[in-house]
Amino acid sequence: MSDADLPRLFRDINLSHLATFLAVIEVGSFRGAAERMSISQSALSTRVRQLEQALGVALLYRTTRSVTLTPQGEAMREPLRRVCGDLLRLMAGLREEASLQRGLVSVVVLPSLAASLLPRLALEFSAKYSGIELRLRDADSVTALAMLRRGGTDIALLPHGHGLEGLLVTPLFDEELLVVLPAGDGAARSRHMALVDVAKRPLVLNPRGIEMREALEGLFREAGLMPRVVQEMVANPSVVAMVAAGIGATILPRTALSGLDLAGCRTVPLRPRSTRAIAAVTTPERDLSPPVRAFRDFLAARCGVSDFASE
């Protein structure tokens, strides 16, 4: 029998035929099997006969007192038990996933969010849905987006910007951009700082291609300003260390400063106020499992607090 024969075979055989045959084997009689399956004995006999006709072999020896397996029926018994057992376990798992009793959600986030907001969000979600496993990793925005598009993760927490075409974007919150100055800078104790004044200083920024650098380039460009970048660092701890050493100033979102050594720095709000929008990004709705939808909806509800990013 080839794969091409399967459609015809399964047109004639369905799960009720197989379940009926297994019931007869386990109970040892047509009457007992019919009672177990809550059908009439004649209906049960019909199903067994239809199964035998579809396969073209006899599966059972029938007498008035007993039912025993033919060699062909014996050959079917264990493989059929394994297949039906696997199917039952699969169906039970899918039901549990649909009811959010179990499941897996893989999440990729920016390092700044992984170091600030994500730990407590993950704990809150796990307390609410103890059967759902969260698998977390951090990556820059380019890597995270590539992972999402190739199916390497279920959900990505990313800045809401370009490059998200064809994906489902759920806005979460806006976080304020802060100017980070060396502690000895004359403007370090100001209440706020204008972008034009930031542009006059030497700057330490992420390299081009990283989302935050591209966003800042756009900010300066819209204001008609040309920033003077003296050093480029990928990691934000390195950026802050350069600022603390007096090499230049920088602009970073609030969450990017979480857990960093700011002893040699001062942060000043930027004016006009600028923010970075963070979103939960997934593949289209039809592709999402119930646990992934639950985590996305949890994030949207939890992050709907206006000052969430500064809690």
GUDRENLO-573142 format. One record per atom (N, C-alpha, C, CB): x, y, z. Coordinates in steps of 0.1 Angstrom, whole numbers, padded with zeros to 4 digits, always signed. Glycine has a CB too. Layout:
XYZ ...
This chain:
+0008-0012+0000 +0000+0000+0000 +0009+0012+0000 -0010+0000+0012 +0006+0022-0009 +0014+0034-0010 +0006+0045-0003 +0017+0037-0024 +0013+0057-0002 +0006+0069+0004 -0006+0073-0004 +0016+0080+0005 -0006+0070-0017 -0017+0074-0025 -0029+0066-0022 -0013+0072-0040 -0028+0055-0015 -0040+0047-0012 -0046+0051+0001 -0036+0032-0010 -0039+0060+0009 -0044+0064+0022 -0058+0071+0021 -0034+0073+0029 -0060+0081+0012 -0073+0088+0012 -0084+0078+0010 -0073+0098+0001 -0082+0068+0001 -0093+0058-0001 -0095+0050+0012 -0090+0049-0012 -0084+0046+0018 -0085+0037+0030 -0093+0045+0041 -0071+0033+0035 -0089+0057+0044 -0095+0065+0055 -0108+0070+0051 -0086+0076+0059 -0112+0069+0039 -0126+0072+0035 -0135+0061+0040 -0128+0074+0020 -0130+0049+0041 -0138+0037+0045 -0136+0034+0060 -0134+0025+0037 -0125+0039+0066 -0122+0036+0080 -0122+0049+0088 -0109+0028+0082 -0128+0050+0100 -0127+0061+0108 -0123+0057+0122 -0140+0069+0108 -0122+0066+0131 -0117+0063+0145 -0127+0054+0152 -0115+0076+0153 -0140+0056+0149 -0150+0047+0156 -0148+0033+0153 -0164+0052+0153 -0144+0030+0141 -0141+0016+0137 -0129+0010+0145 -0138+0015+0122 -0119+0018+0146 -0107+0014+0153 -0109+0013+0168 -0095+0023+0151 -0117+0022+0174 -0120+0022+0188 -0129+0010+0191 -0127+0035+0192 -0138+0007+0183 -0147-0005+0185 -0139-0018+0185 -0158-0005+0174 -0130-0019+0175 -0121-0031+0175 -0113-0033+0188 -0112-0031+0163 -0107-0021+0192 -0099-0022+0205 -0108-0026+0217 -0093-0009+0207 -0120-0020+0217 -0129-0024+0228 -0133-0039+0228 -0142-0015+0227 -0135-0044+0217 -0138-0059+0216 -0126-0067+0221 -0141-0063+0202 -0114-0063+0217 -0102-0070+0222 -0100-0069+0237 -0089-0064+0215 -0102-0057+0243 -0100-0055+0257 -0111-0062+0265 -0099-0040+0260 -0123-0061+0261 -0134-0067+0269 -0136-0082+0266 -0147-0060+0266 -0133-0086+0254 -0134-0100+0251 -0148-0105+0246 -0130-0108+0262 -0157-0096+0244 -0170-0100+0239 -0177-0088+0233 -0179-0105+0251 -0186-0091+0223 -0193-0080+0216 -0202-0073+0226 -0201-0086+0204 -0209-0081+0235 -0219-0075+0244 -0212-0065+0253 -0226-0086+0252 -0201-0069+0259 -0194-0061+0269 -0188-0048+0262 -0182-0068+0276 -0183-0050+0250 -0178-0039+0242 -0189-0029+0239 -0170-0043+0230 -0200-0034+0235 -0212-0025+0232 -0216-0017+0244 -0223-0033+0227 -0216-0023+0256 -0220-0016+0268 -0209-0006+0271 -0221-0026+0280 -0196-0009+0270 -0186+0001+0272 -0187+0013+0263 -0172-0005+0270 -0191+0011+0251 -0192+0022+0241 -0206+0028+0240 -0188+0017+0227 -0215+0023+0248 -0228+0028+0249 -0235+0028+0235 -0228+0043+0254 -0233+0017+0228 -0240+0015+0215 -0247+0001+0215 -0231+0017+0203 -0255-0001+0206 -0262-0014+0205 -0252-0025+0200 -0274-0014+0196 -0254-0037+0203 -0245-0048+0199 -0245-0049+0184 -0249-0061+0206 -0257-0047+0178 -0258-0048+0163 -0249-0037+0157 -0272-0047+0158 -0250-0025+0162 -0242-0014+0157 -0227-0017+0158 -0245+0000+0164 -0223-0023+0170 -0209-0026+0172 -0205-0037+0162 -0207-0031+0186 -0213-0047+0159 -0210-0058+0150 -0208-0052+0136 -0221-0068+0150 -0217-0042+0132 -0216-0036+0119 -0203-0028+0118 -0228-0026+0117 -0198-0021+0128 -0185-0014+0127 -0174-0024+0125 -0183-0006+0140 -0174-0035+0132 -0163-0045+0131 -0163-0051+0117 -0164-0056+0141 -0175-0054+0112 -0176-0059+0098 -0171-0049+0088 -0190-0063+0096 -0175-0037+0090 -0170-0026+0080 -0155-0025+0080 -0177-0013+0083 -0149-0026+0092 -0134-0025+0093 -0128-0037+0086 -0130-0025+0108 -0133-0049+0088 -0128-0060+0081 -0129-0059+0066 -0134-0073+0086 -0140-0054+0062 -0143-0053+0047 -0133-0043+0041 -0157-0049+0044 -0131-0032+0048 -0122-0021+0043 -0107-0026+0042 -0122-0009+0052 -0104-0035+0052 -0090-0040+0052 -0089-0053+0043 -0086-0044+0066 -0100-0059+0041 -0099-0071+0032 -0095-0084+0040 -0090-0069+0021 -0095-0084+0053 -0091-0095+0061 -0101-0097+0073 -0076-0094+0066 -0101-0109+0078 -0109-0111+0090 -0100-0108+0102 -0114-0126+0091 -0105-0101+0112 -0097-0098+0124 -0101-0106+0136 -0099-0083+0127 -0113-0112+0136 -0118-0119+0148 -0124-0132+0144 -0129-0110+0155 -0122-0142+0152 -0129-0155+0151 -0141-0153+0161 -0120-0167+0155 -0153-0156+0156 -0165-0154+0164 -0172-0168+0166 -0175-0144+0158 -0175-0170+0179 -0184-0182+0182 -0195-0177+0191 -0175-0194+0189 -0204-0185+0194 -0215-0181+0203 -0210-0178+0217 -0226-0191+0204 -0198-0183+0221 -0193-0182+0234 -0181-0173+0236 -0190-0195+0240 -0173-0171+0225 -0161-0163+0226 -0158-0156+0213 -0149-0172+0230 -0148-0146+0215 -0143-0139+0204 -0128-0139+0206 -0148-0124+0204 -0121-0144+0195 -0106-0144+0196 -0100-0138+0183 -0101-0159+0197 -0088-0134+0184 -0081-0127+0173 -0076-0137+0162 -0070-0118+0178 -0078-0133+0150 -0071-0140+0139 -0057-0136+0139 -0078-0137+0125 -0048-0142+0131 -0034-0137+0130 -0033-0123+0126 -0026-0146+0121 -0042-0119+0116 -0042-0105+0112 -0047-0095+0123 -0051-0104+0099 -0057-0100+0131 -0061-0092+0142 -0050-0090+0153 -0074-0098+0148 -0043-0101+0155 -0032-0101+0164 -0021-0091+0160 -0026-0115+0166 -0018-0091+0147 -0008-0082+0141 -0012-0068+0143 -0006-0085+0127 -0025-0065+0143 -0030-0051+0145 -0030-0046+0159 -0044-0050+0139 -0031-0056+0169 -0034-0052+0182 -0024-0042+0188 -0035-0064+0191 -0012-0045+0189 -0002-0036+0196 +0000-0023+0188 +0011-0043+0198 +0002-0024+0175 +0004-0011+0168 -0008-0002+0169 +0006-0013+0153 -0020-0007+0169 -0032+0001+0171 -0033+0007+0185 -0044-0008+0167 -0029-0001+0195 -0030+0004+0209 -0020+0016+0210 -0026-0007+0219 -0008+0015+0204 +0002+0025+0205 -0003+0038+0198 +0015+0021+0199 -0009+0036+0186 -0014+0048+0178 -0025+0054+0185 -0018+0043+0164 -0034+0047+0190 -0046+0053+0197 -0041+0059+0210 -0057+0042+0200 -0032+0053+0217 -0027+0059+0229 -0020+0072+0226 -0017+0050+0236 -0012+0073+0216 -0005+0085+0212 -0016+0096+0208 +0004+0083+0200 -0026+0092+0201 -0036+0101+0197 -0044+0107+0209 -0046+0094+0187 -0047+0098+0219 -0054+0103+0231 -0045+0113+0238 -0057+0091+0240 -0032+0110+0240 -0023+0119+0247 -0022+0132+0240 -0010+0113+0249 -0022+0132+0226 -0021+0144+0218 -0033+0152+0220 -0019+0141+0204 -0045+0146+0220 -0058+0153+0221 -0059+0159+0235 -0070+0144+0218 -0055+0152+0245 -0055+0157+0259 -0046+0169+0260 -0051+0146+0269 -0034+0168+0254 -0025+0179+0255 -0030+0192+0248 -0012+0176+0249 -0037+0190+0237 -0042+0201+0229 -0054+0207+0237 -0047+0197+0215 -0062+0199+0244 -0073+0204+0252 -0067+0212+0264 -0082+0193+0257 -0056+0207+0270 -0050+0214+0281 -0044+0227+0276 -0040+0206+0288 -0038+0227+0264 -0032+0240+0259 -0043+0250+0256 -0024+0237+0246 -0054+0245+0250 -0065+0254+0247 -0071+0260+0260 -0076+0247+0239 -0071+0253+0271 -0077+0258+0283 -0066+0264+0292 -0083+0246+0291 -0054+0266+0286 -0043+0273+0293 -0038+0266+0305 -0046+0287+0296 -0040+0252+0305 -0034+0244+0316 -0020+0240+0314 -0043+0232+0318 -0016+0240+0301 -0002+0237+0297 +0001+0244+0284 +0000+0222+0296 +0014+0244+0281 +0018+0250+0268 +0032+0256+0270 +0009+0261+0264 +0037+0261+0259 +0051+0267+0258 +0050+0280+0250 +0061+0257+0252 +0057+0290+0255 +0057+0303+0248 +0072+0307+0248 +0048+0314+0255 +0078+0309+0236 +0092+0314+0235 +0091+0329+0233 +0099+0307+0224 +0099+0336+0240 +0099+0351+0240 +0113+0356+0238 +0093+0357+0253 +0115+0366+0229 +0128+0372+0227 +0125+0387+0230 +0134+0370+0213 +0134+0393+0237 +0133+0407+0241 +0146+0415+0240 +0127+0409+0256 +0145+0428+0239 +0157+0436+0240 +0164+0434+0253 +0154+0451+0237 +0178+0435+0253 +0185+0433+0266 +0180+0443+0277 +0200+0435+0264 +0177+0455+0273 +0173+0465+0283 +0160+0461+0290 +0171+0479+0276 +0151+0455+0282 +0138+0450+0288 +0140+0437+0296 +0128+0448+0277 +0150+0429+0291 +0153+0417+0299 +0159+0420+0313 +0162+0408+0291 +0166+0431+0314 +0172+0435+0326 +0163+0443+0335 +0185+0442+0323 +0151+0447+0330 +0143+0456+0338 +0129+0451+0340 +0142+0470+0331 +0121+0450+0330 +0107+0447+0332 +0104+0432+0331 +0099+0454+0321 +0111+0425+0322 +0107+0411+0320 +0107+0402+0332 +0115+0406+0309 +0117+0403+0341 +0117+0393+0352 +0104+0393+0360 +0128+0396+0361 +0099+0405+0363 +0087+0405+0371 +0074+0402+0363 +0085+0419+0378 +0075+0406+0350 +0063+0402+0342 +0063+0386+0340 +0064+0408+0328 +0074+0380+0339 +0074+0366+0337 +0070+0359+0350 +0089+0361+0334 +0073+0364+0362 +0069+0358+0374 +0054+0360+0376 +0076+0365+0386 +0049+0372+0373 +0034+0374+0374 +0026+0365+0364 +0031+0389+0370 +0031+0363+0352 +0024+0354+0343 +0025+0340+0347 +0030+0356+0329 +0036+0335+0352 +0038+0322+0356 +0029+0319+0369 +0052+0318+0359 +0027+0329+0377 +0019+0327+0389 +0004+0325+0385 +0020+0339+0399 +0000+0332+0374 -0013+0331+0369 -0016+0319+0361 -0017+0344+0361 -0006+0315+0353 -0007+0303+0344 +0005+0294+0347 -0007+0307+0329 +0004+0286+0358 +0015+0278+0362 +0018+0267+0353 +0012+0273+0376 +0009+0263+0344 +0012+0252+0335 +0019+0256+0322 -0001+0245+0332 +0020+0269+0320 +0026+0274+0307 +0041+0277+0310 +0018+0286+0302 +0049+0272+0302 +0064+0274+0303 +0068+0286+0295 +0072+0262+0300 +0075+0296+0301 +0080+0307+0293 +0095+0304+0290 +0078+0320+0300 +0099+0305+0278 +0113+0304+0275 +0118+0317+0270 +0116+0293+0264 +0127+0324+0277 +0131+0337+0275 +0145+0338+0270 +0129+0346+0288 +0148+0348+0261 +0161+0351+0257 +0162+0366+0252 +0166+0342+0246 +0174+0371+0253 +0175+0385+0249 +0183+0386+0236 +0182+0394+0260 +0180+0396+0228 +0187+0398+0215 +0185+0413+0211 +0182+0388+0205 +0194+0418+0203 +0191+0431+0197 +0179+0430+0187 +0204+0436+0189 +0174+0442+0184 +0162+0443+0176 +0163+0436+0163 +0157+0457+0175 +0174+0437+0156 +0176+0431+0143 +0175+0415+0144 +0189+0435+0136 +0182+0410+0154 +0182+0396+0156 +0169+0391+0160 +0193+0392+0166 +0162+0398+0169 +0149+0394+0174 +0139+0393+0163 +0144+0403+0185 +0139+0403+0154 +0130+0404+0143 +0132+0392+0134 +0130+0417+0136 +0145+0389+0131 +0148+0378+0122 +0144+0365+0128 +0163+0378+0119 +0145+0363+0141 +0141+0351+0148 +0126+0349+0146 +0144+0351+0163 +0118+0360+0148 +0104+0359+0147 +0099+0356+0133 +0097+0373+0151 +0105+0362+0123 +0101+0359+0109 +0104+0345+0105 +0108+0369+0100 +0115+0339+0110 +0118+0325+0106 +0112+0315+0115 +0133+0324+0105 +0104+0319+0125 +0097+0310+0134 +0106+0305+0145 +0093+0298+0126 +0116+0312+0149 +0125+0308+0160 +0120+0313+0173 +0139+0314+0158 +0109+0321+0174 +0103+0325+0186 +0089+0328+0184 +0111+0338+0192 +0081+0328+0194 +0066+0330+0193 +0063+0345+0194 +0059+0323+0204 +0070+0353+0202 +0067+0367+0204 +0080+0375+0207 +0057+0368+0216 +0080+0387+0202 +0092+0395+0204 +0087+0409+0209 +0100+0397+0190 +0094+0413+0219 +0092+0427+0225 +0102+0436+0219 +0093+0427+0241 +0097+0445+0210 +0105+0453+0201 +0100+0468+0201 +0105+0448+0187 +0109+0477+0197 +0104+0490+0194 +0094+0490+0183 +0116+0500+0191 +0084+0498+0184 +0074+0499+0173 +0079+0508+0162 +0060+0504+0179 +0084+0502+0152 +0089+0511+0141 +0089+0504+0128 +0104+0515+0144 +0098+0507+0119 +0098+0501+0105 +0103+0487+0106 +0107+0509+0096 +0100+0479+0095 +0104+0465+0094 +0095+0455+0100 +0117+0464+0101 +0083+0460+0104 +0073+0451+0110 +0061+0447+0101 +0067+0457+0123 +0063+0450+0088 +0053+0447+0078 +0049+0432+0078 +0057+0452+0064 +0036+0430+0078 +0031+0416+0077 +0030+0409+0091 +0039+0408+0068 +0034+0417+0101 +0034+0411+0115 +0023+0418+0123 +0047+0413+0122 +0018+0411+0134 +0008+0417+0142 +0015+0424+0154 -0001+0405+0148 +0012+0437+0155 +0019+0446+0164 +0009+0450+0175 +0025+0458+0157 +0012+0447+0188 +0003+0451+0199 +0011+0461+0207 -0001+0439+0207 +0007+0474+0207 +0014+0484+0215 +0013+0481+0229 +0008+0498+0212 +0024+0483+0236 +0025+0481+0251 +0027+0494+0259 +0036+0471+0254 +0037+0501+0257 +0040+0513+0264 +0050+0522+0257 +0044+0510+0279 +0050+0534+0261 +0061+0544+0257 +0070+0546+0268 +0055+0557+0252 +0083+0546+0266 +0093+0549+0276 +0101+0561+0272 +0102+0537+0278 +0104+0569+0282 +0110+0582+0280 +0125+0580+0277 +0109+0591+0293 +0130+0589+0267 +0144+0590+0264 +0151+0600+0273 +0146+0593+0249 +0162+0596+0279 +0169+0604+0288 +0183+0608+0283 +0171+0598+0302 +0188+0620+0285 +0201+0624+0282 +0210+0619+0294 +0203+0639+0280 +0221+0612+0290 +0231+0607+0301 +0243+0615+0299 +0233+0592+0299 +0247+0623+0309 +0259+0632+0309 +0269+0628+0319 +0254+0646+0311 +0282+0631+0316 +0292+0629+0327 +0288+0637+0339 +0306+0633+0322 +0291+0632+0351 +0287+0639+0363 +0292+0654+0364 +0291+0632+0375 +0304+0656+0357 +0310+0669+0358 +0305+0679+0347 +0325+0668+0357 +0296+0674+0339 +0291+0683+0328 +0283+0694+0334 +0282+0675+0318 +0284+0706+0329 +0277+0718+0335 +0262+0717+0335 +0282+0730+0328 +0257+0709+0326 +0242+0708+0324 +0237+0696+0332 +0238+0706+0310 +0246+0689+0340 +0242+0676+0346 +0231+0678+0357 +0254+0670+0353 +0230+0690+0362 +0220+0692+0373 +0208+0700+0367 +0226+0699+0384 +0207+0702+0354 +0196+0709+0348 +0183+0700+0350 +0198+0712+0333 +0172+0707+0350 +0159+0700+0351 +0155+0693+0338 +0148+0710+0354 +0160+0698+0326 +0158+0692+0314 +0169+0697+0304 +0144+0694+0308 +0170+0691+0292 +0180+0696+0283 +0174+0695+0269 +0192+0687+0284 +0177+0705+0261 +0172+0706+0247 +0180+0698+0238 +0171+0721+0242 +0174+0692+0228 +0181+0684+0218 +0193+0691+0211 +0172+0678+0208 +0191+0704+0209 +0201+0712+0203 +0213+0713+0211 +0196+0726+0200 +0212+0713+0224 +0223+0714+0233 +0230+0700+0234 +0219+0718+0247 +0222+0689+0233 +0228+0676+0232 +0237+0675+0220 +0218+0665+0232 +0232+0680+0208 +0239+0679+0196 +0253+0686+0196 +0231+0684+0184 +0255+0696+0205 +0267+0703+0206 +0278+0696+0213 +0265+0717+0213 +0274+0685+0219 +0284+0677+0227 +0289+0665+0219 +0278+0672+0240 +0301+0660+0222 +0305+0647+0216 +0296+0636+0221 +0320+0644+0219 +0293+0627+0213 +0283+0617+0216 +0289+0603+0215 +0270+0618+0208 +0284+0594+0224 +0287+0580+0224 +0274+0573+0221 +0294+0575+0238 +0273+0567+0209 +0260+0560+0205 +0263+0546+0201 +0254+0568+0194 +0252+0539+0199 +0253+0525+0193 +0257+0527+0179 +0239+0518+0195 +0262+0516+0172 +0266+0517+0158 +0253+0518+0150 +0274+0505+0154 +0255+0523+0137 +0244+0523+0128 +0239+0509+0125 +0248+0530+0115 +0226+0508+0123 +0219+0495+0121 +0212+0490+0134 +0230+0485+0117 +0217+0495+0146 +0210+0491+0158 +0198+0501+0160 +0220+0492+0170 +0187+0496+0164 +0174+0503+0164 +0176+0517+0171 +0163+0495+0171 +0182+0517+0183 +0183+0530+0190 +0191+0540+0183 +0189+0527+0204 +0202+0536+0176 +0209+0546+0168 +0201+0552+0157 +0222+0539+0163 +0194+0543+0150 +0186+0548+0139 +0175+0557+0144 +0179+0536+0132 +0169+0554+0155 +0159+0563+0161 +0164+0577+0164 +0152+0557+0173 +0176+0577+0170 +0183+0590+0174 +0187+0598+0161 +0195+0588+0183 +0192+0591+0151 +0195+0597+0139 +0183+0604+0133 +0201+0587+0128 +0171+0597+0134 +0159+0603+0129 +0155+0616+0137 +0148+0593+0129 +0157+0615+0150 +0153+0626+0159 +0162+0638+0156 +0156+0622+0174 +0175+0636+0154 +0183+0648+0151 +0180+0653+0137 +0198+0643+0151 +0178+0644+0128 +0175+0648+0114 +0162+0657+0113 +0173+0636+0105 +0152+0653+0120 +0139+0660+0121 +0141+0674+0126 +0129+0653+0129 +0151+0675+0136 +0153+0688+0142 +0164+0696+0134 +0158+0686+0156 +0168+0691+0123 +0178+0698+0115 +0192+0699+0121 +0173+0712+0112 +0195+0689+0129 +0208+0689+0136 +0217+0678+0131 +0205+0687+0151 +0230+0680+0133 +0240+0670+0129 +0248+0665+0141 +0249+0675+0118 +0245+0653+0147 +0252+0649+0159 +0267+0646+0156 +0245+0637+0165 +0275+0648+0166 +0290+0645+0165 +0293+0633+0173 +0298+0658+0170 +0293+0622+0166 +0295+0609+0173 +0310+0606+0173 +0288+0597+0165 +0316+0604+0185 +0330+0602+0187 +0333+0588+0190 +0335+0611+0198 +0324+0580+0195 +0326+0566+0198 +0313+0558+0196 +0331+0564+0213 +0314+0546+0191 +0303+0537+0189 +0305+0524+0197 +0301+0534+0174 +0295+0521+0205 +0295+0509+0213 +0282+0501+0212 +0298+0513+0228 +0283+0488+0211 +0271+0480+0209 +0264+0479+0222 +0275+0466+0204 +0271+0476+0233 +0265+0473+0246 +0263+0486+0254 +0274+0463+0254 +0251+0487+0260 +0248+0499+0267 +0257+0501+0280 +0234+0499+0271 +0261+0490+0287 +0270+0493+0298 +0283+0499+0293 +0273+0479+0305 +0288+0496+0281 +0300+0502+0275 +0297+0517+0272 +0305+0494+0263 +0285+0519+0267 +0282+0533+0264 +0282+0542+0276 +0268+0534+0257 +0276+0537+0287 +0275+0544+0300 +0289+0546+0306 +0266+0537+0310 +0297+0536+0305 +0311+0537+0310 +0319+0547+0303 +0318+0523+0309 +0317+0549+0290 +0323+0559+0282 +0319+0573+0286 +0321+0557+0267 +0306+0574+0289 +0300+0587+0294 +0306+0590+0307 +0285+0586+0294 +0306+0580+0316 +0312+0583+0330 +0326+0587+0329 +0310+0570+0338 +0334+0582+0319 +0348+0586+0318 +0349+0600+0312 +0355+0576+0309 +0338+0606+0308 +0339+0620+0303 +0341+0621+0288 +0350+0627+0309 +0340+0609+0281 +0343+0609+0266 +0332+0616+0258 +0345+0595+0261 +0320+0616+0263 +0309+0622+0256 +0296+0620+0264 +0308+0617+0242 +0285+0624+0258 +0271+0622+0263 +0264+0612+0255 +0263+0635+0264 +0252+0607+0259 +0244+0598+0251 +0229+0600+0254 +0248+0584+0254 +0221+0594+0247 +0207+0594+0249 +0202+0579+0249 +0199+0602+0238 +0195+0575+0260 +0191+0561+0261 +0177+0561+0267 +0201+0553+0270 +0169+0551+0264 +0156+0549+0270 +0158+0545+0285 +0148+0538+0263 +0148+0548+0292 +0149+0546+0307 +0152+0532+0310 +0136+0551+0313 +0145+0522+0304 +0148+0508+0308 +0162+0504+0305 +0138+0499+0300 +0169+0510+0295 +0182+0507+0291 +0192+0510+0303 +0187+0514+0279 +0188+0519+0312 +0197+0523+0323 +0195+0514+0335 +0194+0537+0326 +0185+0505+0335 +0182+0497+0347 +0194+0488+0350 +0170+0488+0344 +0199+0488+0362 +0210+0480+0367 +0223+0484+0363 +0207+0466+0362 +0225+0495+0356 +0238+0500+0351 +0245+0508+0362 +0237+0507+0338 +0258+0509+0362 +0265+0517+0371 +0265+0532+0366 +0280+0512+0373 +0257+0540+0373 +0256+0554+0369 +0263+0563+0378 +0241+0558+0367 +0272+0558+0386 +0278+0566+0396 +0285+0578+0390 +0288+0558+0404 +0291+0577+0379 +0298+0588+0373 +0290+0596+0363 +0311+0583+0366 +0277+0594+0363 +0268+0600+0353 +0256+0607+0360 +0262+0589+0343 +0250+0615+0352 +0237+0622+0356 +0227+0620+0344 +0239+0637+0360 +0215+0618+0348 +0205+0617+0337 +0196+0629+0338 +0196+0604+0339 +0192+0634+0326 +0184+0646+0324 +0173+0644+0314 +0193+0659+0320 +0161+0647+0317 +0150+0645+0307 +0153+0654+0295 +0136+0649+0313 +0149+0648+0283 +0151+0655+0270 +0139+0664+0267 +0154+0645+0259 +0142+0675+0262 +0131+0684+0258 +0133+0689+0244 +0130+0696+0267 +0123+0688+0235 +0109+0683+0238 +0110+0668+0242 +0100+0686+0226 +0100+0665+0250 +0100+0651+0255 +0099+0641+0243 +0088+0649+0264 +0108+0631+0244 +0108+0621+0233 +0107+0607+0240 +0121+0621+0225 +0100+0598+0233 +0098+0585+0239 +0101+0574+0228 +0083+0583+0243 +0103+0562+0233 +0104+0550+0224 +0092+0541+0227 +0117+0542+0227 +0085+0538+0216 +0073+0529+0218 +0077+0514+0217 +0062+0532+0206 +0073+0507+0227 +0076+0492+0228 +0063+0485+0225 +0081+0489+0242 +0064+0474+0217 +0053+0466+0213 +0056+0451+0214 +0049+0470+0198 +0045+0443+0215 +0046+0429+0214 +0043+0425+0200 +0036+0422+0224 +0053+0419+0193 +0052+0416+0179 +0051+0401+0177 +0064+0422+0171 +0041+0397+0170 +0039+0382+0167 +0036+0380+0152 +0027+0377+0176 +0035+0368+0148 +0030+0365+0135 +0015+0367+0135 +0033+0350+0131 +0009+0367+0123 -0006+0370+0122 -0014+0361+0132 -0011+0368+0108 -0025+0367+0136 -0034+0361+0147 -0037+0346+0144 -0047+0368+0148 -0039+0342+0132 -0043+0328+0129 -0032+0318+0132 -0047+0327+0114 -0020+0323+0134 -0009+0314+0136 -0006+0312+0151 +0004+0319+0130 -0013+0320+0160 -0009+0320+0174 -0016+0308+0182 -0013+0333+0180 -0009+0302+0190 -0015+0292+0199 -0021+0299+0211 -0004+0282+0205 -0031+0292+0218 -0037+0298+0229 -0027+0304+0240 -0047+0289+0236 -0017+0296+0243 -0007+0302+0253 +0000+0315+0248 +0003+0292+0257 +0003+0315+0235 +0010+0327+0230 +0000+0339+0231 +0015+0325+0216 -0013+0337+0227 -0023+0348+0228 -0024+0352+0242 -0036+0343+0222 -0024+0342+0251 -0026+0346+0266 -0015+0355+0271 -0027+0333+0274 -0002+0351+0267 +0009+0360+0271 +0009+0374+0265 +0022+0353+0268 +0005+0374+0252 +0004+0387+0245 -0007+0396+0252 +0001+0386+0230 -0018+0390+0255 -0029+0397+0261 -0026+0401+0275 -0042+0389+0261 -0018+0393+0282 -0014+0396+0296 -0005+0408+0295 -0006+0384+0302 +0005+0408+0286 +0014+0420+0285 +0006+0433+0282 +0024+0417+0274 -0004+0432+0272 -0011+0443+0269 -0019+0449+0280 -0021+0440+0257 -0025+0440+0289 -0032+0444+0300 -0023+0450+0311 -0041+0433+0306 -0012+0443+0313 -0003+0447+0324 +0005+0460+0321 +0007+0436+0327 +0008+0461+0308 +0016+0473+0304 +0007+0485+0300 +0025+0469+0292 -0006+0483+0302 -0015+0494+0299 -0015+0505+0309 -0029+0489+0297 -0006+0504+0319 -0005+0515+0329 +0004+0525+0323 +0001+0509+0343 +0000+0538+0324 +0007+0549+0317 +0022+0550+0322 +0000+0562+0319 +0024+0547+0335 +0038+0549+0340 +0045+0535+0342 +0038+0557+0353 +0040+0525+0335 +0045+0512+0337 +0060+0511+0336 +0039+0502+0327 +0066+0517+0326 +0080+0516+0323 +0089+0523+0334 +0083+0522+0309 +0083+0531+0342 +0090+0538+0352 +0087+0533+0366 +0088+0553+0352 +0079+0522+0367 +0076+0516+0380 +0089+0511+0387 +0066+0505+0379 
